[in-house]
Amino acid sequence: MTSYFLGIDNGSQSAKVTIFDRTGAVHATGHRALRPNATPAPGRVEHPDDDLWEAISFACREAMENFTGDPAEIRGVGLCTIRFCRAMLRADGTLAQPVLSWMDERVSRAYEDTDPDVAYVTTSSGYISHRMTGVFADTAANYQGMWPIDTDTWEWSTDEAVIDACGIPRGKLFTLVMPGDTLGLVSAEASAATGIPAGLPVIATANDKAVEALGCGLRSPREVLVSLGTYIASMTLGHQNITDAEGFWTNFASEPHEYLYESDGIRRGMWTVSWYRDLLGEETAEFARASGRSVEEFLGDGAATVPPGADGLVAILDWLAPTDKTYRRGAFLGFDGRQGRFHLYRAILEAIALEMGQNAGRMADRVGTEFERVLVSGGGSSSDLMMQIFADVFGIPATRTRVNNGAGLGAAICVAVALGEYPDFDTAVAAMVQPGDTFEPDPERVGFYARLGAYHARLREFTDPMFEVGASIMGTTD
């Protein structure tokens, strides 16, 4: 009898559902883009209506319809959703308010307990867990930020001062479940909405970055994973809960009481790539279609003909300013008439790699490790140009995974271990994660990017004062 595992990956821009077998091979997929975020006021970013559940339900139905195997051989569901979101639920588990995106400024401060209709305050994974099972339980490993979680014990804090600081009464918190434990069983109602067989166990995973790290095969502190998502982060393994770090922070891993060290990242990272692609409009899309390529492939091929450094053009990737420096803006610097659309595209890709190289390097120095390989995941890893830039900027081999859905595979791995298909995570990862292409660094370009990186690292020293003055004149918008 063949075993299959269904992995749900609910990201910032879409819901992806994949059915894997015990070797990590893909047997069916489903996908649904999320609707544009609602921005009812400056600093407020919400998921409209019931968009998260509707997108996941659609993607599940599509995956089940595309699955040619026996649904009775699907052993369980692994659920992975966006981190740092906040969901406010009524007593019956329905949404009392729209789910707050991780980009919403309210998630970085205490919850204001003023709505009598709110019976529970939870994460996006807590909300979807309840929709799948009817149980008010959630993974402990998706509570980072303004939550009263004890990051040593992975349980709710026993300190009333911590509870008060977060603003969430104890009675409104979900029951915590450790990664690899069962959240509940797929309910009849959820089965009707998703097409997943009723009664299947729904397995707790972790936050989306941690689950992605597992699905990409990050198993050594000598490796660093760069996750090319809407938020771009770099991560490495850690065994200690470091609470006083600078330049990085300690996140929960997908294994109980293990941790990931995560460097400073890029807000709206790959979103900026999508923004630029869409900004070019229909004319560029027609060029791409005429040559049988996607717009990203067309831009990547063109950018590959541009020399490193984009003929002097550099990008500063603050298309979404940090909350402590709201005056910051994104910028391109260095125009002199030679540059065109391919130069701008290369400048964005180089800025992503340069900034993450600097951030990962600072993290490595502070935890006392030296990286020997960079793993790259996310849609951007399908670009050969992007992969080569990463190898040259980091100065070490860059590898992408064969399955371009690390979070979905990580969720499936959690199911496989939880249900005894494999005895431990190391064995499951070795069996289910297949490495993809590796790109070797070019010594000449490594030297060039080291010099360019030193220049790029200082740009905000000069642009920050100008943007701050500009904000005082023109005002700030979010």
KALIN-V272290 format. One record per backbone hydrogen bond with DSSP energy under -0.5 kcal/mol. CO is the residue of the C=O (numbers start at 0). NH is the residue of the N-H. E is the energy in kcal/mol with one decimal. If there is no record, write none. Layout:
# KALIN-V272290
CO:NH:E ; CO:NH:E
This chain:
# KALIN-V272290
2:21:-0.7 ; 3:74:-2.9 ; 3:75:-0.6 ; 4:6:-0.6 ; 4:19:-2.7 ; 5:7:-0.5 ; 5:77:-3.0 ; 6:8:-0.5 ; 6:17:-2.3 ; 7:9:-0.5 ; 7:79:-1.6 ; 8:10:-0.9 ; 8:15:-2.9 ; 12:33:-2.7 ; 13:10:-2.6 ; 14:31:-2.1 ; 15:8:-3.2 ; 16:29:-2.2 ; 17:6:-3.1 ; 17:19:-0.6 ; 18:26:-3.2 ; 18:27:-0.9 ; 19:4:-2.6 ; 20:23:-1.9 ; 24:20:-1.7 ; 27:18:-2.7 ; 29:16:-2.6 ; 31:14:-2.8 ; 37:45:-2.9 ; 40:43:-2.4 ; 42:44:-0.5 ; 42:104:-3.1 ; 44:100:-2.5 ; 45:37:-2.8 ; 45:47:-0.6 ; 46:98:-0.6 ; 47:50:-2.1 ; 49:53:-2.4 ; 50:54:-2.6 ; 51:55:-2.2 ; 52:56:-2.9 ; 53:57:-2.3 ; 54:58:-2.5 ; 55:59:-2.6 ; 56:60:-2.4 ; 57:61:-2.5 ; 58:62:-2.3 ; 59:63:-2.6 ; 60:64:-2.4 ; 61:65:-1.9 ; 62:66:-0.9 ; 68:70:-0.6 ; 69:72:-2.6 ; 70:73:-1.6 ; 72:3:-2.1 ; 72:74:-0.6 ; 74:200:-0.6 ; 75:5:-2.3 ; 76:78:-0.5 ; 76:202:-3.4 ; 77:7:-3.0 ; 77:79:-0.6 ; 78:204:-0.6 ; 79:9:-2.7 ; 80:207:-0.9 ; 85:99:-2.8 ; 86:88:-0.5 ; 86:121:-2.9 ; 87:95:-2.9 ; 87:96:-1.1 ; 88:118:-3.0 ; 88:119:-1.9 ; 89:92:-1.9 ; 93:89:-3.2 ; 98:46:-2.9 ; 99:85:-1.5 ; 100:103:-1.7 ; 103:106:-1.5 ; 104:107:-1.2 ; 105:108:-1.3 ; 106:145:-0.7 ; 110:112:-0.8 ; 111:113:-2.0 ; 113:115:-0.7 ; 114:117:-1.8 ; 116:118:-0.6 ; 119:88:-2.8 ; 121:86:-3.4 ; 122:126:-2.1 ; 123:127:-2.4 ; 124:128:-2.7 ; 125:129:-2.1 ; 126:130:-2.1 ; 127:131:-2.2 ; 128:132:-2.2 ; 129:133:-2.9 ; 131:186:-2.5 ; 134:136:-1.6 ; 135:174:-2.1 ; 137:176:-2.5 ; 138:141:-1.0 ; 139:142:-1.1 ; 140:206:-1.2 ; 141:143:-0.7 ; 144:146:-2.2 ; 146:148:-2.1 ; 147:156:-3.2 ; 148:150:-0.8 ; 149:153:-2.6 ; 149:154:-0.8 ; 154:149:-3.2 ; 157:159:-0.7 ; 158:161:-0.7 ; 158:162:-1.8 ; 159:163:-2.7 ; 160:164:-2.1 ; 161:165:-1.5 ; 162:166:-1.1 ; 162:167:-0.8 ; 165:110:-2.4 ; 166:168:-0.6 ; 168:171:-2.1 ; 169:172:-1.8 ; 171:120:-2.8 ; 174:137:-2.3 ; 176:139:-2.7 ; 177:180:-2.2 ; 180:203:-3.0 ; 183:201:-3.0 ; 185:198:-2.8 ; 186:190:-2.6 ; 187:191:-2.1 ; 188:192:-1.5 ; 189:193:-2.4 ; 190:194:-2.8 ; 196:199:-1.2 ; 199:185:-2.7 ; 200:76:-2.6 ; 200:202:-0.6 ; 201:182:-3.2 ; 201:183:-0.9 ; 202:78:-1.6 ; 203:179:-2.9 ; 205:80:-0.5 ; 206:210:-2.3 ; 207:211:-2.1 ; 208:212:-2.2 ; 209:213:-1.8 ; 210:214:-2.4 ; 211:215:-1.4 ; 212:217:-2.3 ; 213:216:-1.4 ; 216:218:-0.9 ; 219:222:-1.8 ; 221:371:-3.4 ; 221:372:-1.0 ; 223:225:-0.5 ; 223:374:-2.9 ; 224:226:-0.6 ; 224:234:-2.5 ; 225:227:-0.7 ; 225:376:-2.4 ; 226:228:-1.6 ; 226:232:-1.2 ; 227:379:-0.5 ; 228:269:-2.1 ; 229:231:-0.5 ; 229:268:-2.8 ; 230:232:-0.5 ; 231:265:-1.9 ; 232:226:-3.0 ; 233:262:-2.5 ; 234:224:-2.8 ; 235:260:-3.0 ; 237:258:-2.1 ; 239:241:-1.4 ; 240:242:-0.6 ; 246:263:-1.8 ; 248:250:-0.6 ; 248:261:-3.0 ; 250:259:-2.7 ; 254:257:-2.0 ; 257:252:-2.1 ; 258:237:-2.3 ; 259:250:-3.4 ; 259:261:-0.6 ; 260:235:-1.9 ; 261:248:-2.3 ; 264:266:-0.5 ; 265:231:-2.2 ; 265:268:-0.9 ; 267:271:-1.0 ; 268:271:-1.0 ; 268:272:-0.8 ; 269:273:-2.2 ; 270:274:-2.9 ; 271:275:-2.4 ; 272:276:-2.4 ; 273:277:-2.6 ; 274:278:-2.1 ; 275:279:-1.3 ; 276:279:-0.5 ; 277:280:-1.0 ; 279:283:-0.7 ; 280:284:-1.6 ; 281:285:-2.6 ; 282:286:-2.0 ; 283:287:-2.3 ; 284:288:-2.6 ; 285:289:-2.6 ; 286:290:-1.0 ; 287:290:-0.8 ; 287:292:-2.6 ; 288:291:-1.6 ; 293:297:-2.6 ; 294:298:-2.8 ; 295:299:-2.7 ; 296:300:-2.7 ; 297:301:-1.9 ; 298:302:-2.9 ; 299:303:-1.7 ; 300:304:-0.5 ; 301:304:-1.2 ; 302:305:-1.2 ; 306:309:-2.1 ; 308:311:-1.4 ; 308:312:-0.7 ; 309:312:-1.2 ; 313:332:-2.8 ; 314:316:-0.5 ; 315:317:-1.4 ; 315:330:-1.9 ; 317:329:-0.5 ; 321:324:-1.4 ; 324:327:-1.9 ; 330:315:-3.0 ; 332:313:-2.6 ; 339:343:-1.8 ; 340:344:-1.8 ; 341:345:-2.5 ; 342:346:-2.7 ; 343:347:-1.9 ; 344:348:-2.1 ; 345:349:-3.0 ; 346:314:-0.5 ; 346:350:-2.2 ; 347:351:-2.2 ; 348:352:-2.1 ; 349:353:-3.1 ; 350:354:-2.6 ; 351:355:-2.2 ; 352:356:-2.4 ; 353:357:-2.2 ; 354:358:-2.5 ; 355:359:-2.9 ; 356:360:-2.0 ; 357:361:-2.1 ; 358:362:-2.0 ; 359:363:-2.5 ; 360:364:-2.2 ; 361:365:-1.9 ; 362:366:-1.9 ; 363:367:-0.9 ; 363:368:-2.3 ; 371:396:-0.6 ; 372:223:-1.9 ; 372:374:-0.5 ; 373:398:-2.4 ; 374:225:-3.1 ; 375:400:-0.7 ; 376:227:-2.4 ; 377:380:-1.8 ; 378:381:-1.6 ; 379:382:-1.6 ; 381:383:-0.6 ; 382:386:-2.2 ; 383:387:-2.4 ; 384:388:-2.5 ; 385:389:-2.2 ; 386:390:-2.2 ; 387:391:-2.4 ; 388:392:-2.7 ; 389:393:-2.7 ; 390:394:-1.6 ; 390:395:-0.6 ; 396:373:-2.5 ; 397:438:-3.1 ; 398:375:-2.5 ; 399:435:-2.2 ; 401:403:-0.7 ; 402:404:-1.5 ; 404:408:-2.3 ; 405:409:-2.8 ; 406:410:-2.3 ; 407:411:-1.9 ; 408:412:-2.5 ; 409:413:-2.1 ; 410:414:-1.6 ; 411:415:-2.5 ; 412:416:-2.4 ; 413:417:-2.5 ; 414:418:-2.4 ; 415:420:-2.3 ; 415:421:-1.1 ; 416:419:-1.4 ; 423:427:-2.0 ; 424:428:-3.0 ; 425:429:-2.3 ; 426:430:-1.6 ; 427:431:-2.5 ; 428:432:-2.5 ; 431:433:-0.7 ; 432:434:-0.6 ; 433:401:-2.4 ; 436:399:-2.0 ; 437:439:-0.5 ; 438:397:-2.4 ; 440:442:-0.6 ; 441:445:-2.6 ; 442:446:-1.9 ; 443:447:-1.8 ; 444:448:-3.0 ; 445:449:-1.7 ; 446:450:-1.6 ; 447:451:-2.6 ; 448:452:-2.8 ; 449:453:-1.6 ; 450:454:-1.6 ; 451:455:-3.0 ; 452:456:-2.4 ; 453:457:-0.5 ; 454:457:-1.1 ; 455:458:-1.2 ; 457:460:-1.3 ; 457:461:-0.6 ; 458:461:-1.5 ; 458:462:-2.2 ; 459:463:-2.1 ; 461:465:-0.8 ; 462:466:-2.9 ; 463:467:-2.4 ; 464:468:-1.9 ; 465:469:-2.7 ; 466:470:-2.4 ; 467:471:-1.5 ; 468:472:-1.3 ; 469:473:-3.1 ; 470:474:-2.2
